[in-house]
Amino acid sequence: MKKLKKRILLILLIFPSLIFAQRSFYINPFSNSYWFGIGGGITYIQSDFSKPEPGFYGRGEFEYFFESFSKGIFGIRLSGGYGSLFAKNTSPLLIGSPPRNSIDFLTYYYDAYAGLTYLLNFGVINPYLTIGSYANYWYKVLNEQRIKAYDTKRNLTIGFYGETGFKIKLADGLTLNFSGTLNYPNTDEIDGRVYSKKDVYVVGITGFSIYFGGIKDSDKDGVIDKFDLCPNTPFGLTVDEFGCPVKIIKDSDGDGVEDDLDKCPDTPQGVVVDKFGCPIDSDGDGIPDYIDRCPGTPIGFPVNEKGCPLDTDNDGVIDSFDECPNTPANVRVDDKGCPLDSDRDGIPDYLDKCPDTPLNTKVDDTGCPEEKITEMEGTFLILQGITTFEAGKTILTESAKTELKKLADLMKKYPGSKWRIEGHTDSHGSSEFNRKLSQERANTVKKYLISLGIPADSLIAEGMGEDYPIADNKTEAGRQKNRRVVIIKVK
């Protein structure tokens, strides 16, 4: 039987530890504890005598508390004591009794208690409640008017009691106790008079208790010392069923890599990471895939914050292939990132004032042919080697206007001179059409020179048609040379 009890106790102790080996699991330190106490106080009786007086009481007690894994714990109490009950009455107790100046009684008694106790463990102040029965052996001494001799009567009663109070923990194993007990002896003879109701009395007690034993969890890890293989675990650590610290795996960003190994602890939710907890960067450009808009960037290419190859000048050609990385904004470029040069004269279109210069023509820094004006024995040739007019039209090109301005400045150096403006065409079209076109072009040049300040009476405009070619009309280069304006100083 004893072996069975020990096994049951062992199961009760181990099983909770296995299930609740966490700090949220509570072990009552008063479990399996033994208590011995002493105390003393005063008594008051409610009896047939109308004026109760305080008596004295002293007792010793023993308590035992059972197993508990909660704040509340049950136990048994055995106690016994010695005390007195005292009261007075100045009126007759029985009808027809002679009047008396003073009637009192004094009862001395021994008692023994047995009860069930429920104690709440709150650390320092621990309230409790006890109920049970008790035996009261008493004898009284009546002293009527302080004249008669003592009259002694002895009796034994069995009654009930209830007690409430609290134990203040002064130190481990020592408490200061305060309590109040209500005693119901189930008799009306304690005061020596059977008159109207049964006697009841209360006792107020102050005392001390010492206790020992109990289930202890010194490091408060949820595993009792008896089964704790790591009895000095620092407070706050999670332990296993043996009371030893366990490693808590923390993964703050929820990427599957614990914080101790996570080199990127703030990865957004749902992002695929590598073994170090960092977002995958498939192309190795330093921009993780989840924000990389150009995930296939070749290795070694510099990229922007979106993971796309850099295009510093925003011309549509990435820096790695851009041979002209500083092209101004909005300038059209070729596949190498360089500004377009339609006439291939070395001057990009956005700077070329003569964008239609014939191939292999030497130009200045504005893109216009050099030495446009030639003086030869008093004859000035102008607008040769540039496009003066578009094919079939009489509107001057910008490059032609530029050269005419230069000529006008030169003509002003010869005041009073006469100038003949000859318009020439290529052989494309009929002779009549070309003669008319050449005359209109000569007139256009004349009007423009007049607008630049050249006197109208010093200018003669003549259309020469296609009759005076200076190059072969069978080739485009030759025809372009034949489409010219020649200005001759005639006086």
MOJO-V956739 format. One record per residue. RES is the residue in one small letter. SS is DSSP state (hx for helix, st for strand, lp for the rest). Layout:
BEGIN
((RES;SS) (RES;SS))
END
This chain:
BEGIN
((m;lp) (k;hx) (k;hx) (l;hx) (k;hx) (k;hx) (r;hx) (i;hx) (l;hx) (l;hx) (i;hx) (l;hx) (l;hx) (i;hx) (f;hx) (p;hx) (s;hx) (l;hx) (i;hx) (f;lp) (a;lp) (q;lp) (r;lp) (s;lp) (f;lp) (y;lp) (i;lp) (n;lp) (p;lp) (f;lp) (s;lp) (n;lp) (s;st) (y;st) (w;st) (f;st) (g;st) (i;st) (g;st) (g;st) (g;st) (i;st) (t;st) (y;st) (i;st) (q;st) (s;lp) (d;lp) (f;lp) (s;lp) (k;st) (p;st) (e;st) (p;lp) (g;st) (f;st) (y;st) (g;st) (r;st) (g;st) (e;st) (f;st) (e;st) (y;st) (f;st) (f;lp) (e;lp) (s;lp) (f;lp) (s;lp) (k;lp) (g;st) (i;st) (f;st) (g;st) (i;st) (r;st) (l;st) (s;st) (g;st) (g;st) (y;st) (g;st) (s;st) (l;st) (f;st) (a;st) (k;st) (n;st) (t;lp) (s;lp) (p;lp) (l;lp) (l;lp) (i;lp) (g;lp) (s;lp) (p;lp) (p;lp) (r;lp) (n;lp) (s;lp) (i;st) (d;st) (f;st) (l;st) (t;st) (y;st) (y;st) (y;st) (d;st) (a;st) (y;st) (a;st) (g;st) (l;st) (t;st) (y;st) (l;st) (l;st) (n;lp) (f;lp) (g;lp) (v;lp) (i;st) (n;st) (p;st) (y;st) (l;st) (t;st) (i;st) (g;st) (s;st) (y;st) (a;st) (n;st) (y;st) (w;st) (y;st) (k;st) (v;st) (l;st) (n;st) (e;st) (q;lp) (r;lp) (i;lp) (k;lp) (a;lp) (y;lp) (d;st) (t;st) (k;st) (r;st) (n;st) (l;st) (t;st) (i;st) (g;st) (f;st) (y;st) (g;st) (e;st) (t;st) (g;st) (f;st) (k;st) (i;st) (k;st) (l;st) (a;st) (d;lp) (g;lp) (l;st) (t;st) (l;st) (n;st) (f;st) (s;st) (g;st) (t;st) (l;st) (n;st) (y;st) (p;lp) (n;lp) (t;lp) (d;lp) (e;lp) (i;lp) (d;lp) (g;lp) (r;lp) (v;lp) (y;lp) (s;lp) (k;lp) (k;lp) (d;lp) (v;st) (y;st) (v;st) (v;st) (g;st) (i;st) (t;st) (g;st) (f;st) (s;st) (i;st) (y;st) (f;st) (g;st) (g;lp) (i;lp) (k;lp) (d;lp) (s;lp) (d;lp) (k;lp) (d;lp) (g;lp) (v;lp) (i;lp) (d;hx) (k;hx) (f;hx) (d;lp) (l;lp) (c;lp) (p;lp) (n;lp) (t;lp) (p;lp) (f;lp) (g;lp) (l;lp) (t;lp) (v;st) (d;lp) (e;lp) (f;lp) (g;lp) (c;lp) (p;st) (v;lp) (k;lp) (i;lp) (i;lp) (k;lp) (d;lp) (s;lp) (d;lp) (g;lp) (d;lp) (g;lp) (v;lp) (e;lp) (d;lp) (d;lp) (l;lp) (d;lp) (k;lp) (c;lp) (p;lp) (d;lp) (t;lp) (p;lp) (q;lp) (g;lp) (v;lp) (v;lp) (v;st) (d;lp) (k;lp) (f;lp) (g;lp) (c;lp) (p;st) (i;lp) (d;lp) (s;lp) (d;lp) (g;lp) (d;lp) (g;lp) (i;lp) (p;lp) (d;hx) (y;hx) (i;hx) (d;lp) (r;lp) (c;lp) (p;lp) (g;lp) (t;lp) (p;lp) (i;lp) (g;lp) (f;lp) (p;lp) (v;st) (n;lp) (e;lp) (k;lp) (g;lp) (c;lp) (p;st) (l;lp) (d;lp) (t;lp) (d;lp) (n;lp) (d;lp) (g;lp) (v;lp) (i;lp) (d;lp) (s;lp) (f;lp) (d;lp) (e;lp) (c;lp) (p;lp) (n;lp) (t;lp) (p;lp) (a;lp) (n;lp) (v;lp) (r;lp) (v;st) (d;lp) (d;lp) (k;lp) (g;lp) (c;lp) (p;st) (l;lp) (d;lp) (s;lp) (d;lp) (r;lp) (d;lp) (g;lp) (i;lp) (p;lp) (d;lp) (y;lp) (l;lp) (d;lp) (k;lp) (c;lp) (p;lp) (d;lp) (t;lp) (p;lp) (l;lp) (n;lp) (t;lp) (k;lp) (v;st) (d;lp) (d;lp) (t;lp) (g;lp) (c;lp) (p;st) (e;lp) (e;lp) (k;lp) (i;lp) (t;st) (e;st) (m;st) (e;lp) (g;lp) (t;st) (f;st) (l;st) (i;st) (l;lp) (q;lp) (g;lp) (i;lp) (t;lp) (t;lp) (f;st) (e;lp) (a;lp) (g;lp) (k;lp) (t;lp) (i;lp) (l;st) (t;lp) (e;hx) (s;hx) (a;hx) (k;hx) (t;hx) (e;hx) (l;hx) (k;hx) (k;hx) (l;hx) (a;hx) (d;hx) (l;hx) (m;hx) (k;lp) (k;lp) (y;lp) (p;lp) (g;lp) (s;lp) (k;lp) (w;st) (r;st) (i;st) (e;st) (g;st) (h;st) (t;lp) (d;lp) (s;lp) (h;lp) (g;lp) (s;lp) (s;hx) (e;hx) (f;hx) (n;hx) (r;hx) (k;hx) (l;hx) (s;hx) (q;hx) (e;hx) (r;hx) (a;hx) (n;hx) (t;hx) (v;hx) (k;hx) (k;hx) (y;hx) (l;hx) (i;hx) (s;hx) (l;lp) (g;lp) (i;lp) (p;lp) (a;hx) (d;hx) (s;hx) (l;st) (i;st) (a;st) (e;st) (g;st) (m;st) (g;st) (e;lp) (d;lp) (y;lp) (p;lp) (i;lp) (a;lp) (d;lp) (n;lp) (k;lp) (t;lp) (e;hx) (a;hx) (g;hx) (r;hx) (q;hx) (k;hx) (n;hx) (r;lp) (r;st) (v;st) (v;st) (i;st) (i;st) (k;st) (v;lp) (k;lp))
END
